[in-house]
């Protein structure tokens, strides 16, 4: 029971922190404010005994506390995560056009765009996996850094290999066309 109360209180504190920093979406913020308000505000009637004069509600948040944060990872509102998310979606949309056009009209420019787009896409996807599953709380501080470093090495080697293949061989589009044109031996 005490563990459950600790989790609820720490969750409420984290939500309050995020609210103060303004890093939640509007529906989540409204829900969190009602949770926090029901836990921290005194239960006072909205009207006095005469029912004519409204009681003034205490102010929950002041403008001077907005920069306070306990955990910069959970409550970061710098915008970098949103920008990265938008860049990932833009790259995914761009790949929907670059890959078919690059395969229909083979060229070094098309092959280069395909190589860079695919490597960026796989790097961001694997980086999310490494960040989510190789956490410092589970593996210490060294293993996550090594995993991210290894990911950078793998992504750089993949991009270098694709560039080498594009400029010294038939290229990505030529390779795909060659596979598609291969007939099965009977």
RADA-V982325 format. One record per residue. RES is the residue in one letter. PSI is psi in whole degrees, -180 to 180 (* if undefined). Layout:
res/psi
RES/PSI
RES/PSI
//
This chain:
res/psi
X/-41
X/-37
X/-41
X/-43
X/-37
X/-42
X/-45
X/-43
X/-39
X/-36
X/-43
X/-41
X/-41
X/-43
X/-42
X/-40
X/-46
X/-36
X/-44
X/-34
X/-15
X/30
X/15
X/157
X/165
X/-46
X/-41
X/-38
X/-41
X/-43
X/-45
X/-38
X/-39
X/-37
X/-48
X/-41
X/-39
X/-21
X/-31
X/-26
X/144
X/145
X/95
X/148
X/153
X/-18
X/153
X/-177
X/-26
X/-13
X/13
X/-33
X/118
X/144
X/138
X/127
X/141
X/144
X/127
X/-41
X/140
X/156
X/-16
X/-10
X/1
X/-27
X/4
X/131
X/139
X/-43
X/106
X/-21
X/-47
X/-33
X/29
X/131
X/27
X/-20
X/-7
X/-35
X/-38
X/-42
X/-43
X/-42
X/-44
X/-39
X/-39
X/-42
X/-39
X/-41
X/-41
X/-42
X/-40
X/-38
X/-30
X/-25
X/-38
X/-43
X/-51
X/-41
X/-41
X/-33
X/-33
X/-36
X/82
X/133
X/166
X/-33
X/-46
X/-43
X/-39
X/-43
X/-41
X/-46
X/-49
X/-44
X/-44
X/-42
X/-41
X/-42
X/-47
X/-34
X/-48
X/-37
X/-47
X/-32
X/-39
X/-39
X/-46
X/-43
X/-40
X/-38
X/-18
X/73
X/147
X/-30
X/-26
X/-37
X/3
X/-174
X/-19
X/-46
X/-44
X/-37
X/-41
X/-40
X/-43
X/-39
X/-43
X/-39
X/-41
X/-41
X/-44
X/-43
X/-42
X/-41
X/-39
X/-46
X/-42
X/-42
X/-41
X/-39
X/-44
X/-45
X/-38
X/-41
X/-19
X/1
X/-154
X/-12
X/170
X/-48
X/-41
X/-38
X/-46
X/-43
X/-38
X/-41
X/-42
X/-29
X/-6
X/130
X/148
X/139
X/138
X/*
//
